[in-house]
Amino acid sequence: MNYKVQPKNVEVPYPDGNLIVSKTDLKGKLTYCNELFIEMSRYTEEELLGQPHNIIRHPDMPRIIFKLLWDTIQQGNEINAYVKNMAKDGAYYWVFANVTPSYDHNDTIIGYFSVRRKPKRESLQIIEPLYAELLQLERTGGMEASKKRIDDILEQKELSYEEFILSI
């Protein structure tokens, strides 16, 4: 896309009982999007396929969350995360994402598969201020500062990242 989407403070309601599904190649370029992905993102399928998945990345998302995500899936593990996405018109929508590697018949990772569902509002009441804090730390101290904050929280709670996300 040749233009920069400007975020708006308008939430796209996530429909109950539906799943957003996408697949990417190893570099994160979209190779498949289901109808709900297209509808929620407000892009056409043609605008999405072949584009980096981060075409829908909202600027309110801390970079450390995506680093954790990529580090985890590139090691062959699945991860769950709360993600704020941005539609083509600047509106936003929250998802609870499960991202897993896709394998070929030789057990080689060939891409990634993501299924998103409607997040619990009570979980977002925890995630939104945490992400705002992480984003501020990244602005002043880089990703190292937000990583240290996450590590401190997890150590205090005696939980892994995955346990923390699933516990809220």
Rosetta blueprint (number, residue, H / E / L):
1 M L
2 N L
3 Y L
4 K L
5 V L
6 Q L
7 P L
8 K L
9 N L
10 V L
11 E E
12 V L
13 P L
14 Y L
15 P L
16 D L
17 G L
18 N L
19 L L
20 I E
21 V E
22 S E
23 K E
24 T E
25 D L
26 L L
27 K L
28 G L
29 K E
30 L E
31 T E
32 Y E
33 C E
34 N L
35 E H
36 L H
37 F H
38 I H
39 E H
40 M H
41 S H
42 R L
43 Y L
44 T L
45 E H
46 E H
47 E H
48 L H
49 L L
50 G L
51 Q L
52 P E
53 H H
54 N H
55 I H
56 I H
57 R E
58 H L
59 P L
60 D L
61 M L
62 P L
63 R H
64 I H
65 I H
66 F H
67 K H
68 L H
69 L H
70 W H
71 D H
72 T H
73 I H
74 Q H
75 Q L
76 G L
77 N L
78 E L
79 I E
80 N E
81 A E
82 Y E
83 V E
84 K E
85 N E
86 M E
87 A L
88 K L
89 D L
90 G L
91 A L
92 Y E
93 Y E
94 W E
95 V E
96 F E
97 A E
98 N E
99 V E
100 T E
101 P E
102 S E
103 Y E
104 D L
105 H L
106 N L
107 D L
108 T L
109 I E
110 I E
111 G E
112 Y E
113 F E
114 S E
115 V E
116 R E
117 R E
118 K L
119 P L
120 K L
121 R H
122 E H
123 S H
124 L H
125 Q H
126 I H
127 I H
128 E H
129 P H
130 L H
131 Y H
132 A H
133 E H
134 L H
135 L H
136 Q H
137 L H
138 E H
139 R H
140 T H
141 G H
142 G H
143 M H
144 E H
145 A H
146 S H
147 K H
148 K H
149 R H
150 I H
151 D H
152 D H
153 I H
154 L H
155 E H
156 Q H
157 K H
158 E L
159 L L
160 S L
161 Y H
162 E H
163 E H
164 F H
165 I H
166 L H
167 S H
168 I L
